[in-house]
């Protein structure tokens, strides 16, 4: 488990990017061009990912 404030890379599904660098704990949502990334935090932190939700979706 990462320590608070530690940087981590999180995989992104869909949208304009494949990875995001964030600090732990990661934000639940991140703005992106054309939509929003929403954190899917099922399982341990090393398995979390961001799912892209397009604007209007």
C-alpha positions in Angstrom: 0.0 0.0 0.0 1.4 3.4 -0.9 2.0 6.0 1.8 -0.1 9.2 1.8 1.5 11.8 -0.6 3.5 9.1 -2.5 3.4 9.4 -6.3 1.9 6.5 -8.3 1.0 5.8 -11.9 -2.5 4.7 -12.6 -3.7 3.0 -15.9 -6.4 4.9 -17.8 -9.0 3.1 -19.9 -10.3 5.1 -22.9 -9.9 8.8 -23.3 -6.9 10.8 -24.4 -4.2 9.2 -22.2 -3.0 5.7 -21.1 -1.5 6.6 -17.7 -1.8 9.3 -15.1 0.7 10.2 -12.4 -1.1 11.1 -9.1 -0.4 11.3 -5.4 -1.9 8.7 -3.0 -4.7 8.8 -2.3 -5.6 9.5 -5.9 -8.5 11.8 -6.7 -11.8 10.2 -7.4 -12.3 12.2 -10.6 -9.9 13.9 -13.0 -10.9 16.3 -15.8 -9.7 15.4 -19.3 -10.2 16.7 -22.8 -13.7 15.6 -23.8 -14.7 14.0 -20.5 -13.8 12.9 -17.1 -11.7 10.0 -15.6 -13.4 8.2 -12.7 -11.3 6.1 -10.3 -12.2 2.4 -10.2 -10.8 1.4 -6.8 -11.7 -2.3 -6.7 -9.0 -4.4 -5.0 -5.6 -3.3 -3.8 -4.2 0.1 -5.0 -1.8 -1.4 -7.5 -4.9 -2.7 -9.4 -6.9 0.6 -9.5 -7.5 2.3 -12.8 -9.3 5.3 -14.2 -12.2 4.8 -16.5 -13.0 7.5 -19.1 -16.5 8.9 -19.2 -17.1 11.2 -22.2 -18.9 14.5 -21.9 -22.7 13.8 -21.9 -22.0 10.1 -21.1 
